Amino acid sequence: MSLHRRELLRAAGLGLLGASASGWFPLLAQEVAADPARRRHCILLWMNGGPSQLDTFDPKPDHENGGEFKAISTSVPGLAISEHLPKLATLGEHLTIVRSLSTKEGDHGRGTFLMRTGRQPTGPIRYPTLGSLVSKEIGLPEADLPNYVSISPYTLFNRQAYSSGYLGPRYSPLTVAGADNLASVEGEQAPTYAELGVDDLRGPAGVTLAQADSRLELWRGLQDGFLARHRSASPQVHDTVYQRAIRMMRSDTARAFDLSEEPAEVRDAYGRGRFGQGCLMARRLVERGVPFVEVSLGGPGGWDTHADNFNLVRALSGELDAGWGTLMQELKDRSLLESTTILWMGEFGRTPTLNEQGGRDHFPNAWSCVFAGGGLKTGLAHGRTSDDGMSVADGKTDVGNVLATLCAALGVDHSTQNVSEVGRPFPIAEGEPIKDLLL
């Protein structure tokens, strides 16, 4: 049965004003999890500034380079992580820690580009970011919600590292609460919850629904005329992006971004800062079928701990543990963890030795990233660094292999090629999946 456009828009728009959805979100998650044909999801936890591996997932308590943090056991015997990640420690059976990552870029901008695209920032090619590449493969073109959502991104180190590049605007992310000029609201003791609303979902002040409908009708008429005269790919892609935005604005699914529907105790468990509330939003988006969500921790400065490393990492670890730990537990409770692969990483690691300011500097030679959730063997650490943390002693790997492993976990062929703007094809990832981590 077809509906007149105005009636359809009005009905969808009124849906945004309905009763709270907090009661049926868990039911929706159970329904999604029970669907044998459900698609996989990916959550990228991006640590802006480069986190210290020795103070998080590769502790060296028996060496002077280990610093002042203690190591604690996880739920997996023999697998230890920082004492400031206690919630994650209880979920150790769902973690896959890669302790043997070695890369080639120690500059923030270049390292960010490398880790987010899998390519070094050279030449004229506009390489797409990871979220664009993956969501293109596992997303649904006609979904009401975007296939790629980026929460609190800090893009000033390298804006191109967050771009859909040669894939075009159709695969660009919906950005929520861009953090370019805002530091993270740290810790659970913040007086209010961080605001993560999508401003473009709200109508202009003083504009009624009927007036908005009339404006959309006028725009659609002008747009149809323009497209009839310009049949090239660019206007068609532009129109597709706008149509999807309008569909989301007028759809009940937009309520996935409204965190006020969540009980206070749930919001507090995640932490009141941008990262914690972002992880909560990621859970809600995964429940509604969004295939790729990224949440960033660290605005200006972030994990770039050149001075006062231990106090800064202690505070950041508190945010990380609350947000990520609660996210995994809730995904597990909703039977969604096995269909969701999480990747935790930054642009590089940090020096095992401390500088004169009590900080750790940039160090791409030997560092860590972490997988979690479904699609890979979990409850283990892959690779090993030397006793002093200065080099990779076993299982050395690089960004290409990490991204290829992520693809394998998501059921995506990492060798799938996309054609760049200069006509040259590129695979999603240039490495090979780490065989020891595959199921």
N, C-alpha and C positions, 0 to 999 in steps of 0.2 A: 504494500500500500504506500503510495507516495503522498507527501505533504507539501503544501505551498511553502516556499522558502521562509516567508515571514512567520508563518505558524510554527515551523520547525525551530527557527531561531528563538522565538518567544518561549516555546516550551522548554528548550534547552536552557535558556537564560534563567527562567524561573526555577529550574532545578538547582541552580547554585544557591538559592535562598531557602532550601528545604531544611528538614530536621537534621540533627547531628548524625554523622555516619560512623561514629566511634564504635557503635555496637556491631555493625556489619563488616568492618574491615577484617577482623580475625576470621569471620566466616568466609569472606572472599578469599583470603589467603589459603584456607583449607581447600576451597574449591579449586583454586589455581594449582595447588600442590597435588591434588588428586587427579588432575587431568593428565592422562598418559602422553598426550601430545604437547605438553607444555614446553615452552622454549626456555633456554638457560638465561641466567642473568649474570652480570658482572658489576662489581663495586670496586672502584679504584680509590684507595685511601692515599692521597697525595700529600707528602710531607715536605712542604716548601722550606727550602734552606739547607736540606741535607742532614738527616738525623745521625747521631753517633751510634754506630753499631755496637760498640763496646758497652754503651750505657742503656741498651735496649735488648737486642736479641742475640748478641754474641759476647756475653760477659766474660771477662778474664780476671776473676777474683784472686787468683794465685800469682798474678804478675803485677808489677808496679804500674804498668800502663792501664790496668783495669780501673783505676780511680777509686772513688770512695763508695760507690754503690755495691751492695751485696747482690749475689745471685740467689734466686729461689727456685725450688723444684716446681715443675708443672704437673699436670695430671698424668703425664707420660714419664715413667721412671727414666732417669738419666738425661732428660731434656730440661735445661735450666734457662731462665731469662731474668731480666732485671727485677729487683725487689719492688720497683715502683709500677709494675704491671701485674698486680695480684689477680685481677678479674680475668685477664687473658691467661694467666697461669692455670686457672681452673678449667680452661677450655683448650688445654694443650693438645688434646687428641684431635682437634680440628685444625691445627696449625701445621704448615709446611715451611720451615725456615730454611732459606738459601743463604748460607754463610760464606759463599765462595764467589761472590760477584766481583768482577774486575772490569772497569770501563776506562775510556780514554779521555774524558772531559772533566776537568776540575774547576771550570768557570761556571757560575750559576746559570747564565743564559744559555751557554752551549750545552751544559749538562742537562738542563731542563728539556731542551730540544731533543737531545739524544734519547733520553729515557722515555719521553712521551711520544716520540715518532719512530724510534728505532734507527734513526739516521743521524749522521753528523751534519751540522748546519753549514754545508758548503754547496756552492752552485746555485743555479736559478730555480731549481725545482721547489715548489711549495708543497712539502710533504704533509699529509694529514696527521692529526693527532690520534692517539690510540682509541679514544672514545668514538671518533668518527669511523675509523676503520672497522672496529668490532661491531658497532651498532648497525652499520650497513649490512653486515652479514647475518645478525641474529634478530634485527628489528623487523617490525611489520609496517609497510608503507602507509597503510590506512589507519593506523592506531590513533586514538584521540589524544593520548599523551605523547610527548616527544620520545624518540627512541634513545636520546642522549641528553642527560641533565647534568650540569656542572654546578656544584654548590660551593660558594665562597672561594672561587678561584682567585689566585694572586698572579696576575699575568705580566707584571712589569719586568720580570727577569727576561721573558721572551714571549711576546704576544703570539708569534707564529707557532709556538709550541702548543697553543690551545686552538688552533685554526683547523677547519676541515680541509684546508689546502686545495689540492686539485680535485678533490671529490665534490666541491661546490657547496653552496649554502644549504642545500637539502639535508646535508649531514652535519650541519653545525649544531652545537649544543644549545639548549635553553639554559641560560645562566640565571642562577638564583643567588642574590646577595653577594655580588661581586665584592671582593675584599681588597682591591688594589690600594685603597687609601685608609684601610681600617685594620687595626690590630685585632687579633682574636680576643673575645671576651673569655678570659681564662677561668677555669675552675668551676666547681659546683656552687660556690658561695656568691656568685654574681646576684645582685638584687633582683634582676628581671631576666627573662629568657631572651636570648638573642633573636632579633627579628629576621626571618628568612622568607618573607613574602615575595611573591612574584608581582612586581608593581604593574606590569602590563596586563595582568588579569583583571585589574580593577577598572571600571568605567570612569570616564572623566566626571569630576564633580559637577552636579547640577544637570547632568544629561540623563533623561529618563530612558527606560527600556524602549519605549515607542520611538523616541528620537534616535536612539542608537540603531534600531532596526531600519529606520528610514535612511540613515547615513550608509549603512551597509548595502542597502538596495541601490542607492545612487552609486556607490563605489563599484558594485558588481556590474552595473550597466556600463560604466566607463571602462572597467577592466576587460569586459567581454569584447568591447569594440577595439580596444588596444591590441588584445591578443589575436583578433581576427586579422589585423593588419601586420602583426609582427609574430611570425610563426617559428622563430628560431628557438633554440633550447633555453637561452638565458631568461627571456620573459616567462616561459612556461615554468621553469624552476622557481622563479620569483613568485609566481602566482601560487604554486604548490605550497611554498613556505607560508604565505599569507593565509591560504585556505586552512592549513593545518592549525595555524595560530587561532583563527576565528573559531574553528571547530572545538579547540581545547577551551577557549574562553567561555563558550556557551555550553560546555558539556559538564555533567556532574562529576566527571573524573578530575576536574580541576581542584576539587576539594582535597585531593591527596596532598596538596601543598599547605593545607590549613592545619598547623600543629596545635591550634587551640582545641581541637577535638580530642586530643589525647589527655588522659588523666594526669594530674600534677605529679603523682608519684612516678609515672613512667617518664615524663619529661625530666624530672630530677635525676632519675637513674642514669640517663644519657649524659647529664651535665648540661648546665644552662648556657654554655658558650656556643659560638658559631659551629664548632666542630661537633659537639654533642648533639645539638639540635639538627645539624646536617645529617648525622647518622640516623636519627629518628626519621627524618624526611626520606632518607634513602630506603629505610625499611618500608615506609608507606608507598613509595614509588614502585619498589619491587613487588609488593602485594598487588599493585594495579597493573603489573606486566611490563614496566619500563625495563628494557634490556641492559642499559648501561647507565650507571650513576657514578659520579666521582664526588668525593668530599675532601676538601683541602683543610689541613691544619697548619697554621702559621702564616700570618700576614707579613708585614715588613719585619725583617729579622727572622722570625720563626725559629727554625732549628739551626740557624746559622750562628752557632755558639762559639765565636772566637774569644769570648771572655765570659767568665762566670758560668762555665758550662754546666756544672752540676745543679745549681739552683734553677737555671732555665730548663734543663732537661727534666728535672723533677716535676716542675709545674706542667710542662707539655705532656709528660708521661701520664699525669693524672687525668688530663683531658682525653688523651688517647685511650687509656684503659677503660674509662667510663663509657665513652662513646662506642668504641669498637667492641668491647666486651658485651655491652648490653645489646648492641646490634646483632652479634652472633647468637646470643642466647635467645633473643626474640625470633630471629629467623629459624632457629632450631625448634623452638616451641610451636611455630606455625608450619613446620614441615617444609620450609623453604631453603634451609641451609644447603641441602644436598644438590639443589638446582641452582645455587648461587656460588660463584667463585669470587673471592675477595683477593685483591693484590695490594699490598702495602709497600710503598717505596717513595724515595725522594730522588734528587738529581745526582747524589753521590753520598759517600760516607764521610767520616771525620777521622783525623789523625789519631792513632793510638797514643802518641805522646802529647803531653800538655804544653802549651806555650806559656810565656811569662805572665799572661793575664788569667791563667787558670782556665783557658779555653782550648778547644780542639779546632783545627783548621780543616780546609778542604782535603779530601782523600778519596780518589776514585780507584785506588789500587786494589783494595781488599775490603769489601763491605757486604751488607746484607739487604735482602728484601724478603718479604714473607707472603706466601699464599695462605689462604684459609678457605674453609667451606668445602664445596663439592667438586668432583671432576678429577682429583688427584689423590695420590697416597698422602695421608696426613699423620700427624703425631710423630714427626721426625725432623731432623736437621740434615740438610744435604750439604756436603762439602765441609771444609775446615780451614780456618786460618792458622797461622803459626802461633806459637805460645805468646809472642809479643804483639800479635795482631797486625804485623807490618806487611805480611804477604799471604797469598793463598797457598796452603799446603796440600790441599786435596780437592778435587772436583771443580776446578776453575771453570767459570762460565761467564757469559757476557749478556748484554741487553738483548741481542737477537734471540738467544736461546730462551731467555726469560719470557719474551713476548710470544715466541713460538709455543712455549709450554702453556701459557695462558690460553692461547688459541685452542690447543689440544684439550684443555680442561673444559672449554666451552663448546667443543664439537665443531670447531671451525678449522678448515684447512689453511694453515699458515702460508702455504704457497700460492693461495688465490691471488690473482694479479688484478690491479687497477691501472688504468692508463693515465699517465700524467698529462699536464697541459702541453707538453712538447711531444706527445705521442709515444713516449717510452713507457713500457709496462714495469710495474714494481710489485713484488709480493708483499703481503701484509707484514711478514717478518722475515728477515734474512737468515736467521739462525735455524737451529733444529730443536725440537722439544727435548727436555732433559729426560732421558729414558727411565732413569731410576725413580722418577716421580709419577710416571704414568700408571694408571690402573690396568 
